Amino acid sequence: MSWTAVCSLADIPPNAGVAALLNGKQVAIFNVAGEVFAVDNHDPFSGANVLSRGIVGSIDNDLVVASPIYKQHFALATGRCIEDESQSINAYSVRLEGDTVMLGLADQAAA
Amino acid sequence: MTSATTRLVLVGNGPVGHQFLETLVASGRADQFDITVFGEEPRAAYDRVHLTAWFETRSAEPLNMVAEGFYDHNQISVYSGRKITAVNRDKKTVSTDCGIEVAYDVLVLGTGSFPFVPPVPGHDRSNTFVYRTIEDLEAITTASLGGSVGTVVGGGLLGLEAAKALHDLGLKTHVVEFAPRLMAVQVDDGGGKLLRKKIEDLGVSVHTGKNTQQIIDGSEHTHKMCFADGEELETDLIVFSAGIRPQDELARQSGLDIGERGGISVNNYCQTSDPAIYAIGECALWGGRIFGLIAPGNEMARVAADHVLGGVEDKQFLGADMSTKLKLMGVDVASIGDAHANTPGAKCYTFIDEQTEVYKKLVVNEDASKLLGAVLIGDADDYGNLLQFALNGIELPEHPEAMILPSLDGSASVGLGVDALPESAQICSCNNVSKGDLCNAVAGGALTVGDLKSCTKAATTCGGCTALVGQVLNAELAKLGMEVNTDLCEHFPYTRQEIYHLVRVGGIKSFDELLAKHGKGHGCDICKPTAASILASCWNDYILQPEHAGLQDTNDRMLANMQKNGTYSIVPRVAGGEITPDKLIVLGEVGKKYKLYTKITGGQRIDLFGATVDQLPLIWKELVDAGFESGHAYGKSLRTVKSCVGSTWCRYGVQDSVGAAIDIENRYKGLRSPHKLKMAVSGCTRECAEAQSKDVGIIATEKGWNLYVCGNGGMKPRHADLFASDIDTETLIKYIDRFLMFYVRTADRLQRTSVWMDNLEGGLEYLQNVIINDSLGIAAELEAEMTHVIGTYQCEWKTTIENEDKVKMFRSFVNSNKGDDNVVFVQERGQIRPATDAERELGEDLIAVA
């Protein structure tokens, strides 16, 4: 796994997300109460790259993002789709180094 | 095919005749009949009960009762403006005034009644009228222009309606009644006295005990009415409303049995003395009585239809309750059962409050165990409850007087548990809905009063039973073990309305504060946008401030409308739909430069589609520089105020509708609300702006404005209700301020104004009380809150483009200046549109933005 600096924590509005482009791949990165999460930006239901623009929140004990298009929920930690597990998305390793958001991508990301 | 069909002729195309046709059609067996309808009036069935509503629009259309295509779909032949001159019972045919003869197997007479005009000398002078048809009202309106005084002869129900009409037409109005009190049939002396005072307070002169002897030329006005007691009254027009007589002429001529004082005798199946002929409604005499109300007429229609169909349900007409509740000139009046205590041994309880002008009387049987009748003037809220006691013979509580006495200690007045009602109890008499019908609807999934209204029609005509319908609903839900969970979501155990109050009263300024004080978890896509909307309605901060940005729903988040491929559309404000050529050119140039798809919206604006996130601030910079501002098409907020061109240009307009629409749009722009709000202003009664399909609709009148509320288009269209008539601009704005803020305060999340009002106990009348009469004492607060919102308006796009940090939020990627290569378009009809999956696969002629 290689770690890439993406942005600073301050670039992500609190309790919201941004999209990042890494090797041609779109990743949605969220800042929830100072903790960071990363999942695919691609919404499997609409086919549009929009998940970074969704509302984050919690369902039971999972932190989730709601697709801004048809409102399905995806767990931030795992990418699991709450409404339809067959449509789950990738979750990525992400961590903070100081104020810098670091994204860990497998050297050859599996599709 | 024809051998099996029954030839059915209906004479009379009024509300009751139409009910008969609707019942036949609803049976699904109308195709077994070859139906011909003759109506003497020039138009098909219309709602005579609400005849006076004609004055609101001066148009017949709103009163029409016949659904579009009803006659065609059901192959019913209709002849309007045709009189039947004879029934030939031997040949089984009817003859018309134009000489045709139509054969019948079954003949239904729904000929109604005609107004009784006392045969005093001079009753047939010109400028004397009756009050029954739309043509009558048209003639009265025309005559009112040439006079200043109008007089109604007859102080009954309809007479007082007519008096209101004359009063509203601007005439000095008199009511002349032969009996010693108003509404002599329904109301007793005490009630009549109070009713008289209330009506006189409104500026109408009441003359009771007056026997008109003759009508001659007046000296200052057209007529002089001379009374038996020697007094005289001068007036310009006279409306006779001295009761009705059954229209039984045809039946008389053809030898059917007729009552001594008129009326076509019918049996329990509404059959006349000739079994092939039925009579229904006000022309029919059952048990020696004529029933001059709509509910019994409708019941007769249903009974006759059932019998014509072979008696499937074996319905019989067994008389009807003549209790009524209505608002006469703004005064609540109700009468139940034996209002005059004529039953042997009957006793009364009477309560009179001259301070607030309320009169209530209960009539009970000898041992005070059963309610026989009641009279309510000035406050008829108890009507629904009392009616159920009377109709169902329910045992009265130990102290029946408590049912009409005001509760001084704050305890609830003695009501009737709806559980005490039998399943058969009729809750809504206008639409014949029983408690059992409501229970079935609840069992079938109805969860709100609004649901019950739409699936059973209960409480949709006079609305007198709304409170009872609500009680039945709650009792049934409880019985089904359904605890209606009104929590907003798992994070807040409160309704939207409760959260609004927590925010407003607690001075809460952010979602985090709200969550910490009153919620749990991290929030979600339900509670966050709701809180964002409430915070904006209360404090009106910029919605993309860091603490608010993450709360905003999809469209608010980027101040634009997200489309299916993740791009956005942009709608600048075009207040009232008025736009200069220069501004149109700017929109064209921006559309061209950024290669956007352009379309005209339903709200008289221009929508520019296909902008990517990073283009939004660039486009808005150009728009703001050219003088545009945000149109809030992305928000649950005021969208547009549509207008017609109004008196400035139009030959028919009576007010400047465009100017009014612009002022109103600018006043309420940016107001966040539980759902989107649409408004419109029409410059005259032709209503080209379609204001009656809006949350707030305004229609110009010669005297000012008519205000309509709670309409909407969309999936379940609903016409708006008339809220206030002929008000000036200042009053108009005051009412809209209060109305909108009350909606913002009390509606549920994503509840349009129509559903909101349907779920308010008391509906339109309650709303009018709160907004117009300030019954809750909150009008000043509501206005102050609105003033704050208006005073703190900002164009969100102007604020955004002036702030570099905010503009950064519109980057496609936080770490790259590239665009989203997933966004691709194709050309169609000279503009872009998103490529379909198949077109992406094919890969030809694609237009990429990145």
Interface residues (C-beta under 8 A of the other chain):
Chain A: V6 C7 D11 I12 P13 P14 N15 A16 V18 A19 A20 L21 L22 Q26 I29 V32 A33 H42 S46 G47 A48 N49 V50 R53 G54 I55 V56 G57 S58 I59 D60 L63 V64 A66 P68 I69 K71 H73
Chain B: E490 H491 G521 H522 G523 C524 D525 C527 K528 P529 P546 E547 A549 G550 L551 Q552 D553 T554 R557 M558 M562 K564 N565 G566 V613 K808 M809 R811 S812 F813 V814 N815 S816 K818 D820 N822 D837
